[in-house]
Amino acid sequence: MLVCLALPTIAQSSPDVGKTLFRNYCASCHNKNMRQALTGPALGGVQERWVDYPIEDLYEWIRNSQALIDAGHPRALQVYNENNKVLMQAFPNLTDEDIGSLLLYIDGIYEGTYGVAATQADGSGASQGQTESSNNVYYYIIFGFLLVLSLVLARIYNNLKYLAAVKEGKDIEAPPTLWSSLMTKGTVSMVIFALVMFGGYTTVNNAIGLNRQQEYGPEQPIKFSHTTHAGLNQIDCQYCHDGARRSKHSVIPATNTCMNCHRAIKIGSQYGTGELIKIFASIGYDPSKDIYIEDYDQMSEDDIKKIYTTWIANEYVAENGLLDRRGERQMEEQWEGVVSSLTSETKSNIQGPIEWIRIHNLPDHAYFNHSQHVSVGKVECQTCHGPVEEMEVVKQWAPLSMGWCVNCHRDTEVQFASNPYYASYEQYHEELKAGIREKVTVEEIGGLECQKCHY
């Protein structure tokens, strides 16, 4: 149901604060684009729908809709009935300032004046790569203009010099043509030198970037949202990537890990049944009966399709009252999504592990151990992977280059005080206690030794 609505005038309200409040209180039921319904109705444009009533009524509705319904408020009853008499959670802790911030954010997203839509509208939403590419074009244009200008000025200078000599009665050859000027030994030598320098710079630059994939964020077989899981629901990274604290690899979680939650949560907050059905179909879980299917690996695709399309249909009927053409189309589209996501050139059956696409991939000659950094070094995941909790689609945030790692080892302070792994460095402990040194960096305990990463 409705969690947050129109926009009062509050001096301290902020859409940035509202964004956090929306994620914490609203996003599980309401679509973040503010235009389409999810579990609850779309929130955009609500101010007009409450314009006939005092703003205080709207605030009371947001904090405790049940109380307003029990009091027989006409607008509250209308909204309640329009949404199948589904009650929303009460939020008595929200202040007027909080609600104002929340509604500023909702209106900003709905009207396109806040966030991604706003930056795209004013042309400032281009990616860093696009900006750099655009800047390079400008540089080329400026360079070309200066080159032409220099040729024109040189031509003018030679002509003026010739005319001055003729006026003084000197016997002088006519100024060279533009082509002959360009083909002189000095000009040709300069052009060759410039080409060699440019070619060398380009070759070295491309060699340094060889096999790097910063900003790489492929579309995965399942639209898994880290914004929802790690951000909104605050699931710890190591709950899913549990290998990070105990092994070299962080590991991609097995489907069983997903099922720890999704055996109870069967309808997604963003895609409904559309994405979770892929998890169920890969592992052989029947959400209608809440059981794992016996001999699932031996079932035909047609039999599997009957199980999951029946579940989609039942969920659609539960929400809409009947299975109409839209529901039938949804069944087919979601099943086609299951087939395309769970099968490939190397995997012909729906049954079996989900083929997630690897994003971070260091070269074979570089050794990296997650447990050494996570358990021993106490390094936060975001240090290398960026604000994953804000990424709808995960991408490689850092360059993961040798220089990037080396600079991190030079700057990162080792947590000596309460870490038993560093007890053997007695000299450093004594120097820290005596005040001789203020800190110990990774570099000072061998973090720049070649063999540590290139064994």
Secondary structure as UniProt FT lines:
FT   TURN            11..12
FT   HELIX           15..21
FT   HELIX           22..26
FT   TURN            27..29
FT   TURN            32..33
FT   TURN            44..45
FT   HELIX           46..49
FT   TURN            50..52
FT   HELIX           55..63
FT   HELIX           65..70
FT   TURN            71..72
FT   HELIX           74..82
FT   TURN            83..85
FT   TURN            92..93
FT   HELIX           96..111
FT   HELIX           116..121
FT   TURN            122..123
FT   HELIX           128..167
FT   TURN            168..169
FT   HELIX           178..182
FT   HELIX           185..208
FT   TURN            209..211
FT   TURN            214..215
FT   HELIX           227..232
FT   HELIX           237..240
FT   HELIX           242..245
FT   HELIX           255..262
FT   TURN            263..264
FT   TURN            269..271
FT   HELIX           273..283
FT   STRAND          285..286
FT   TURN            287..290
FT   STRAND          291..292
FT   TURN            294..295
FT   HELIX           296..298
FT   HELIX           301..320
FT   HELIX           325..342
FT   TURN            364..365
FT   HELIX           370..371
FT   HELIX           372..376
FT   HELIX           381..385
FT   HELIX           388..390
FT   HELIX           402..411
FT   TURN            417..418
FT   HELIX           420..422
FT   TURN            423..424
FT   HELIX           426..434
FT   HELIX           442..445
FT   TURN            446..448
FT   HELIX           450..453
//
